[in-house]
Each structure stands twice: as C-alpha cells, then as structure tokens.
C-alpha cells in the first residue's frame, strides 16, 4: 500500500475522566485526542513517535488505566471509591493521536483506522463487558456476506464531531478497511481456508 498520509483514528475526546489536568501545560487539553489503537504511519510520523521525549514521559507519569471490574482481585467485594476517582487514561487509545496533534501534524492524517471492528454490543447480557470490547466474530459469523459487508463500507460517520468521511486512497474512492477484528481462532481459520476473502 502506498499512501501519502498516515491512517490514524483521531478525534477530540470530549468525555470527562481520561484527560489528567496534571499534563497541562506540556499537553494542553486542546491537544488531547482519542482513537483506535490500530494505526498505520508513514515514515515521517513513525519517526516522531520514535524520537518523542516530551509527550511519552507525561503519559508515563499521568496516563494510567483504571482496573476493569472483571479483573478486580476481590471480585466479590465492591470496587473502592478511590479506584473510580482515578483518571481512566488508556494510553494506546490516546498516545499516538495526542502526540501527532501536539506536533501540529493532524492535517497530514487520514483520520480513520484501516481496521474494522463492530462495537454494537447492545444485545449483550453481560453489562460489565458491554461496550468495552468489540464484537468477537465466531465461526458461524465468518461468511462471504460478512466479508462483503466490511469491504463495501465506503464512508464513516464520526458522532462526536458530527461529520461523515468518504474513504479514499490517493484521492480515489476506496473501501474504508483493509483489516478486521476480532475473530475467534476458528473463524480466522475458516476465513484463511476459504476463497471468498479476495473476492469483491
């Protein structure tokens, strides 16, 4: 794939609780971004990540993930209030996006991921997991219709920014996604052993 821009899902994070005010003034809130942890970087942007000695130290000091309820040690006891007061900063959803915004490089980005994931977990019976992880496709889901539906996606609507983006590659219309997640091992093997992946 040849591209002149990086593909980084990046948007202003308007929800309270993830940005830690202690990052200011080194990382001001107006540069705080969120997005998918799956990014494709051009060489120039990869070098910005490799040579960063400003944003990463702030993330190491002030960006910590709050323990998830399903991984709480004393699962039979309520989670202490102080655990919920902590900023729930998830570095892999904020670091690259914030670093590139901090360096004034957002105009050089295609602000979307090239990895498809489905987040509609409204039918999930497990309230604790609902919305925290993408849908996992099982063997029965791995069908030509699923692959075709993913390949046919040609635009993305960003709810937090009230904007729709039509997907392009080198200024020509293109499918939005090159990859997809999450598939069980069985679903992945079924896809690898079938001939419908390459078919359009």
Buried (B, 14 or more C-beta within 10 A) or exposed (E): EEEEBBBBBBBBBEEEEBBBEEBBEBBEEEBBBBBBBBBBBBEEBBEBBEEBEEBBEBBEEBBBBBBEBEEBEEEEEEBEEEEEEEBBBBBEBBBBBBBBBBBEBBEBBBBBBBBBBBEEBEEBEEEEEBEEEBBEBEBEBBBEEBBEEBBEEEEBEEEEEEEEBEBEBEEEEBBBBBEBBEBBEEBBEBBEEBEBEEEE
